[in-house]
Amino acid sequence: MDDIEETCDRVILLSKGNKVFDGTIGEMSWLYSSEKVLQLVFDKQVDPDEFAKYGEITEAKDHSLKLLVRKEQYRSVVAELISKNENLTDISITDIPFKNIVSQVMSREDTENA
């Protein structure tokens, strides 16, 4: 999946001979993913529980956290995190990994066609 994401402009997903999706990876992410991934880096260790109100904590180690945040809320969450955390040194905002989105789409298709 990583190779596909790096080299392909267009993706066509088939399930049991039927076209499920035809478009760009960005379009697929926009249509099928309702979350963004926020990678937060701090200059000191923080209590992950303090950040659970913003979204699902998927990883907490050393001075960093990964949060899954609803797509429609991530801008306001980022603004609040910046204003309330003086020890926040970096934020990365990414989409859910492509392979996870493909798995979600295919699982949805399997469920709908069962």
TILODREN-771205 format. One record per residue (C-alpha): x, y, z. Coordinates in steps of 0.02 Angstrom, whole numbers, plus 50000, padded with zeros to 5 digits. Example, Ala and Ser with C-alpha at 12.3 -4.5 7.8 and 13.67 -1.06 7.14 Angstrom:
<pts>
PT     X     Y     Z
PT 50615 49775 50390
PT 50684 49947 50357
</pts>
This chain:
<pts>
PT     X     Y     Z
PT 50000 50000 50000
PT 50143 50120 50037
PT 50209 50097 49859
PT 50037 50134 49786
PT 50020 50290 49892
PT 50192 50353 49838
PT 50180 50316 49653
PT 49998 50326 49599
PT 49894 50479 49560
PT 49734 50380 49539
PT 49662 50230 49630
PT 49526 50110 49576
PT 49459 49992 49709
PT 49363 49838 49658
PT 49262 49724 49771
PT 49190 49562 49700
PT 49204 49633 49524
PT 49116 49796 49564
PT 49202 49966 49562
PT 49196 50036 49739
PT 49302 50191 49711
PT 49387 50280 49565
PT 49484 50439 49603
PT 49636 50513 49689
PT 49703 50459 49858
PT 49660 50632 49924
PT 49480 50613 49866
PT 49470 50442 49946
PT 49537 50512 50109
PT 49412 50655 50104
PT 49264 50541 50067
PT 49301 50395 50181
PT 49399 50464 50327
PT 49315 50569 50460
PT 49473 50601 50560
PT 49642 50685 50554
PT 49798 50630 50646
PT 49883 50760 50756
PT 50062 50722 50807
PT 50106 50834 50956
PT 50283 50860 51020
PT 50320 50944 51186
PT 50479 51007 51268
PT 50440 50904 51423
PT 50337 50752 51467
PT 50149 50781 51481
PT 50005 50684 51554
PT 49914 50604 51406
PT 49750 50602 51502
PT 49745 50792 51491
PT 49728 50777 51302
PT 49593 50643 51293
PT 49458 50778 51282
PT 49524 50826 51109
PT 49514 50654 51030
PT 49572 50474 51039
PT 49751 50455 51099
PT 49830 50323 50986
PT 50008 50340 51048
PT 50094 50421 51196
PT 50281 50410 51222
PT 50418 50519 51293
PT 50375 50696 51242
PT 50249 50660 51106
PT 50068 50611 51077
PT 49964 50557 50929
PT 49781 50605 50930
PT 49640 50557 50813
PT 49529 50709 50796
PT 49366 50730 50699
PT 49402 50816 50533
PT 49276 50954 50563
PT 49353 50995 50733
PT 49540 50985 50702
PT 49566 51171 50665
PT 49486 51227 50828
PT 49578 51088 50923
PT 49746 51145 50851
PT 49709 51327 50896
PT 49663 51278 51074
PT 49816 51166 51093
PT 49931 51306 51037
PT 49852 51436 51151
PT 49846 51325 51307
PT 50012 51231 51297
PT 50169 51335 51311
PT 50275 51178 51307
PT 50205 51122 51138
PT 50349 51133 51014
PT 50280 51051 50857
PT 50117 50994 50777
PT 50100 50885 50622
PT 49929 50863 50543
PT 49904 50715 50426
PT 49766 50608 50356
PT 49732 50433 50415
PT 49857 50316 50329
PT 49800 50260 50156
PT 49808 50075 50200
PT 49688 50105 50346
PT 49566 50197 50234
PT 49570 50056 50106
PT 49536 49930 50246
PT 49389 50035 50307
PT 49316 50049 50132
PT 49334 49863 50097
PT 49262 49816 50268
PT 49114 49929 50235
PT 49088 49846 50065
PT 49096 49672 50143
PT 48968 49723 50275
PT 48850 49804 50150
PT 48859 49656 50029
PT 48842 49519 50161
</pts>
